Amino acid sequence: MTTPAAMGYQPADPGYRRVTVALFLAGVATFASIYCTQTLLPLLTRDFAITPTTAALSVSVTTVCLGIALLFVGPLSDAVGRTRLMQASLVASGATCLASAFVTDWTHMLILRALLGFTVAGLPAVATAYLREEIHHHWATAATGLYIGGTAIGGMAGRLLTGALATLLDWRGAVAGVGVLALACAVAVWFLLPESRRFHPTPLNPRALRANAGRMILDRGLLTLYGVGFCLMGAFVSCFNGLAFRLYGAPYLLTPAAASLLYLTYAVGSFASTFAGRLAARHGSRAVAPWAIAIFAAGILTTLASGLPAIVTGVGLISIGFFAAHGVASGWVSARASRKGAGTGMAGALYLFAYYAGSSICGAAAGAAWSAGGWPAVVTLSASVAGVGLLLALSMRGVPVLPFPIDPHAPIQG
């Protein structure tokens, strides 16, 4: 007889609600901390007397350190477990974010932002693997979409909170507010998140890790999905890094609070991620991902218009397309890795390494693009990277589907 624990949580189970709420809050805490300085870039440029390119490093240094940490935390989670690693990561990253509000020079700010990247890695490296293990296969993609929705709300909350607090106080009060929010979410997750029931540890064997990494890198489908992640995040961060400078300047001259209201479109992205996860469970990831990326690219191009309503519309399309595509792609990586019979933690780590490498490289390039050619140059960069991501997603239709070695009824394409 198959036990409920062996099948995984389903929507009618109390454990399912605890898992989804906990990881939603974890996504809020993590991504509010990572991107809290993004809307503050013009203020950091002014207060520290630095260039826009240098200010953008407050985001890029966090994401590059996060990407590096993911390569180690993902395999570590396959050996030591998921739950405690995520909980410890949330507490440490919240405390680091709060500490960064009190720095007095730019070097110390970058050091703490780098440390934030290392401490925050425990959640994104582990969350999708945890969901793949603990949620019934039929609902795993929808649950992953809800987690990605939490990351969307986190990005929105971080920017809204920093925008409002920066207008009322200054950038230090804004960053401190996000740090307090992150710690509050960490406490809630500590009590809500159930212990793993279906986790089976894999010993930390360097030879096995190399072999596993080789399978995760040499698989054509996974390698293509890593490229999709790079392009998605690269285009997204480069667009939003430049957007702060555009809205603070003429002819808009928006305050931080007013500019941050634009990020309310993230709420639409949150719903789009959950909806796309359900569509992927029904129709397959290969059918859903290209359409989501096409919407994302169309939104980027729409922001070329000078009217503020058109910019808001473009940002809304960006949020819908990005979070839908990322929700589908991240679940797709875990599903394909599982079908290869390999650790999903390693596959998720490699996907997110590429994802945050895109953020670091393209985000820094956006600062240079803004200095060289203003908003049209930023849009050219972002749209080009998104276009490459769309071509990669379309190419997945030619990649053979892997058979599922455990459950032949899983709805997600490998």
C-alpha positions in Angstrom: 0.0 0.0 0.0 1.3 3.4 -1.0 1.5 5.8 2.0 0.7 9.5 1.8 4.4 10.3 2.6 5.5 8.1 -0.3 3.2 9.9 -2.7 4.0 13.5 -1.6 1.8 16.3 -0.4 -1.4 17.1 -2.3 -3.5 20.3 -2.1 -6.0 18.8 0.4 -3.2 18.0 2.8 -2.3 20.5 5.6 1.3 19.8 4.9 0.9 21.1 1.3 -0.4 24.5 2.6 2.5 24.7 5.1 5.1 24.0 2.4 3.7 26.4 -0.1 3.2 29.2 2.4 6.6 28.7 3.9 8.4 28.7 0.6 6.3 31.7 -0.6 7.6 33.7 2.5 11.1 32.4 1.9 11.0 33.7 -1.6 9.8 37.1 -0.3 12.7 37.3 2.2 15.4 36.1 -0.2 14.6 38.3 -3.2 13.7 41.4 -1.2 17.2 41.2 0.3 19.0 40.5 -3.0 17.4 43.4 -5.0 16.7 46.0 -2.3 19.5 48.2 -3.6 18.3 48.1 -7.2 15.7 50.9 -6.9 18.2 52.9 -4.8 21.0 53.0 -7.4 20.7 56.7 -8.1 20.8 57.5 -4.4 23.9 55.3 -3.9 25.5 57.0 -6.9 24.9 60.4 -5.2 25.8 59.6 -1.6 28.9 57.6 -2.3 30.0 59.8 -5.3 30.3 56.8 -7.7 29.3 56.2 -11.3 26.1 54.3 -12.3 28.3 51.3 -13.4 29.9 51.2 -9.9 26.5 51.5 -8.1 25.2 48.6 -10.2 27.9 46.4 -8.5 25.7 46.4 -5.3 23.4 44.1 -7.2 26.0 42.3 -9.4 28.4 41.4 -6.6 25.6 39.8 -4.7 24.4 37.7 -7.6 27.9 36.6 -8.7 28.6 35.4 -5.1 25.3 33.7 -5.0 26.0 31.9 -8.3 29.4 30.7 -6.9 27.8 29.5 -3.7 25.1 27.6 -5.5 27.7 25.3 -7.0 28.5 24.1 -3.5 25.2 24.5 -1.6 23.3 22.4 -4.2 25.4 19.3 -3.8 25.7 19.9 -0.1 21.9 19.8 0.2 21.9 16.4 -1.6 24.0 15.1 1.3 22.8 16.9 4.4 19.2 17.6 3.7 17.1 20.5 2.6 15.1 21.9 5.5 17.7 23.1 8.0 19.9 24.5 5.2 17.1 26.7 3.9 16.2 27.9 7.4 19.8 28.8 8.4 20.3 30.6 5.1 17.2 32.8 5.6 18.3 33.9 9.1 21.9 34.6 8.1 21.0 36.5 4.9 18.4 38.6 6.8 21.0 39.6 9.4 23.5 40.4 6.7 21.0 42.6 4.8 20.2 44.5 8.0 23.9 45.1 8.8 24.5 46.6 5.3 22.3 49.5 6.3 25.0 50.8 8.7 28.1 50.8 6.4 30.0 54.1 6.0 32.0 53.5 2.9 31.4 51.8 -0.5 34.0 49.1 0.1 32.3 47.8 3.2 28.9 47.9 1.4 30.3 45.7 -1.4 31.8 43.3 1.2 28.5 42.9 2.9 26.6 42.6 -0.4 29.0 39.8 -1.4 28.5 38.1 2.0 24.7 38.3 1.4 25.2 36.5 -1.9 26.9 33.6 -0.1 24.5 33.4 2.8 21.3 33.7 0.7 22.2 30.7 -1.5 20.6 28.1 0.7 17.1 28.9 -0.5 17.3 29.1 -4.3 19.7 26.1 -4.5 17.4 23.9 -2.6 13.7 25.1 -2.9 12.8 23.5 -6.2 14.5 20.2 -5.3 12.6 20.2 -2.0 9.3 20.7 -3.8 10.1 18.0 -6.4 10.7 15.6 -3.5 7.9 16.6 -1.1 5.0 17.5 -3.4 3.0 14.9 -5.3 4.3 14.8 -8.9 1.1 16.0 -10.4 1.2 19.2 -8.3 4.9 19.8 -8.1 5.0 22.3 -11.1 2.1 24.3 -9.7 3.8 24.4 -6.2 7.1 25.5 -7.9 5.1 28.3 -9.7 3.8 29.5 -6.3 7.3 29.6 -4.9 8.5 31.6 -8.0 5.5 33.8 -7.3 6.9 34.4 -3.8 10.2 35.5 -5.4 8.2 37.9 -7.5 6.4 39.3 -4.5 9.8 39.5 -2.7 11.2 41.5 -5.6 8.2 43.8 -5.5 8.2 44.1 -1.7 11.9 44.9 -1.6 11.6 47.7 -4.2 8.3 49.1 -2.8 9.6 49.2 0.7 12.9 50.7 -0.2 11.2 53.3 -2.4 8.8 54.4 0.3 11.4 54.3 3.1 14.0 56.1 1.0 11.6 58.9 0.4 10.6 59.2 4.1 14.1 58.5 5.6 17.1 57.7 3.4 18.6 54.7 1.7 19.9 53.4 5.0 16.4 53.3 6.5 15.2 51.6 3.4 17.7 48.8 3.5 17.2 48.3 7.2 13.5 47.9 6.6 14.1 45.1 4.2 16.4 43.4 6.6 13.7 43.4 9.3 11.2 42.0 6.8 13.6 39.3 5.8 14.2 38.3 9.4 10.5 38.2 10.2 9.9 35.9 7.2 12.8 33.7 8.3 11.2 33.2 11.7 7.9 32.2 10.1 9.6 29.7 7.7 11.5 28.2 10.7 8.2 27.2 12.3 6.1 26.4 9.2 8.4 24.4 6.9 7.9 20.6 7.4 10.9 18.3 7.7 11.7 16.4 4.6 9.8 13.0 4.3 11.1 11.8 1.0 14.7 13.0 1.0 17.3 10.3 0.5 20.9 11.6 1.2 23.6 11.1 -1.3 27.1 10.9 0.3 29.5 13.7 -0.5 31.8 11.7 -2.8 34.0 14.0 -4.9 34.3 11.4 -7.7 30.5 10.9 -7.8 30.0 14.7 -7.7 32.2 15.1 -10.7 30.4 12.4 -12.5 27.0 13.8 -11.6 28.1 17.3 -12.7 29.2 15.8 -16.0 25.8 14.3 -16.6 24.1 17.6 -15.7 26.4 19.6 -18.0 26.7 17.2 -21.0 22.9 16.7 -21.3 21.8 18.8 -24.3 18.5 19.6 -22.8 19.8 20.7 -19.4 22.6 22.8 -21.0 20.0 24.6 -23.2 17.9 25.3 -20.1 20.9 26.7 -18.3 21.3 29.1 -21.3 17.6 30.1 -21.1 18.1 30.9 -17.4 21.2 33.1 -18.2 19.2 35.0 -20.8 16.1 35.4 -18.7 17.8 36.9 -15.7 20.4 38.8 -17.8 17.7 40.7 -19.7 15.5 41.2 -16.7 18.1 42.7 -14.4 19.7 44.9 -17.1 16.3 46.3 -17.9 15.5 47.1 -14.2 18.9 48.5 -13.4 18.5 51.1 -16.2 14.9 51.8 -15.4 15.7 53.4 -12.0 18.0 56.0 -13.6 15.4 56.6 -16.4 12.5 57.3 -14.0 14.5 59.5 -11.6 15.7 61.7 -14.4 14.0 64.1 -16.8 11.2 64.3 -18.0 9.8 62.0 -15.3 11.7 63.2 -12.2 9.9 60.6 -10.0 10.7 60.3 -6.3 11.9 56.9 -5.0 8.4 56.1 -3.6 6.7 57.0 -6.9 9.2 55.1 -9.0 8.8 52.0 -6.8 5.1 51.9 -7.5 6.0 50.6 -10.9 7.1 47.3 -9.3 3.5 46.6 -8.3 3.5 44.9 -11.7 5.4 42.1 -10.0 2.1 41.0 -8.4 0.9 40.2 -11.9 4.1 38.3 -12.4 3.4 36.2 -9.3 0.1 35.1 -10.6 1.5 34.5 -14.1 4.2 32.2 -12.6 1.5 30.1 -10.9 -0.7 30.0 -13.9 2.2 29.1 -16.2 3.1 26.2 -13.9 -0.4 24.8 -14.3 -0.3 25.2 -18.0 3.0 23.4 -18.2 1.6 20.5 -16.1 -1.3 20.3 -18.6 0.3 21.1 -22.0 4.0 20.6 -21.4 6.9 23.0 -20.7 8.0 22.9 -24.4 4.7 24.5 -25.4 4.6 27.1 -22.6 8.1 28.5 -22.2 8.6 30.1 -25.7 5.3 32.0 -25.4 6.3 33.3 -22.0 9.7 34.5 -23.3 8.0 36.2 -26.3 5.8 38.2 -23.9 8.9 39.1 -21.9 10.7 40.4 -25.0 7.6 42.3 -26.2 7.4 44.1 -22.9 11.1 45.2 -23.1 10.5 46.7 -26.5 7.3 48.4 -25.3 9.3 50.5 -22.8 10.9 52.3 -25.6 7.8 54.5 -25.7 8.2 57.8 -23.9 4.8 57.9 -22.2 4.6 56.7 -18.6 1.5 54.6 -19.2 3.3 52.7 -22.0 6.3 52.2 -19.8 4.0 50.8 -17.1 2.4 48.5 -19.7 5.8 47.3 -20.8 7.0 46.6 -17.3 3.8 44.6 -16.7 4.5 42.5 -19.8 8.1 42.0 -18.6 6.9 40.8 -15.2 4.3 38.4 -16.7 6.7 36.9 -19.2 9.8 36.7 -17.0 8.2 35.0 -14.0 6.1 32.7 -16.1 9.2 31.6 -18.1 11.4 31.3 -15.0 8.8 29.3 -13.1 8.5 26.8 -16.0 12.2 26.6 -16.7 13.2 26.0 -13.1 10.7 23.2 -12.7 11.7 21.7 -16.0 15.3 21.5 -14.9 14.4 19.5 -11.8 12.1 17.2 -13.8 14.7 16.5 -16.4 17.4 15.9 -13.9 15.1 13.5 -12.0 14.5 11.6 -15.2 18.2 11.2 -15.6 18.4 9.6 -12.2 20.7 12.3 -10.9 20.7 14.7 -7.9 18.2 17.5 -8.6 20.2 19.7 -6.2 23.2 19.7 -8.6 21.0 20.4 -11.6 19.2 23.3 -9.8 22.5 24.7 -8.7 23.9 24.7 -12.2 20.7 26.3 -13.6 20.8 29.0 -11.0 24.6 29.6 -11.4 23.9 30.4 -15.1 20.8 32.4 -14.0 22.8 34.6 -11.7 25.8 34.8 -14.0 23.4 36.4 -16.4 22.3 38.8 -13.7 25.9 39.8 -12.8 27.2 40.1 -16.4 24.3 41.8 -18.1 23.4 43.8 -15.0 26.9 45.4 -15.0 26.7 45.8 -18.7 23.5 47.7 -18.3 25.3 50.4 -16.3 27.8 50.9 -19.1 25.0 50.8 -21.7 23.1 53.6 -19.8 26.2 55.7 -19.6 26.9 55.2 -23.3 23.5 55.5 -24.9 20.8 56.0 -22.3 17.6 53.9 -22.3 17.6 52.9 -26.0 21.0 51.2 -25.4 19.7 49.4 -22.3 16.7 48.2 -24.3 18.9 47.0 -27.1 21.0 45.0 -24.7 18.0 43.5 -22.8 15.9 42.7 -25.9 18.9 41.0 -27.7 19.6 38.8 -24.7 15.9 37.9 -24.4 15.8 37.0 -28.1 18.6 34.5 -27.6 16.7 33.0 -24.7 13.6 32.6 -27.0 15.7 30.8 -29.6 17.1 28.5 -27.0 13.6 27.7 -25.6 12.4 26.9 -29.2 15.4 24.6 -29.8 14.2 22.4 -26.8 11.5 21.1 -29.2 14.2 19.2 -31.0 15.7 17.7 -27.8 14.5 14.1 -27.1 12.2 13.6 -24.1 13.7 11.5 -21.3 11.7 8.6 -19.9 10.7 8.9 -16.3 12.4 6.0 -14.4 10.0 6.2 -11.4 6.6 7.4 -12.3 5.5 7.2 -16.0 2.5 9.5 -15.4 4.4 12.6 -14.5 3.0 15.4 -16.6 6.1 17.5 -17.0 8.1 17.0 -20.1 11.8 16.1 -19.6 
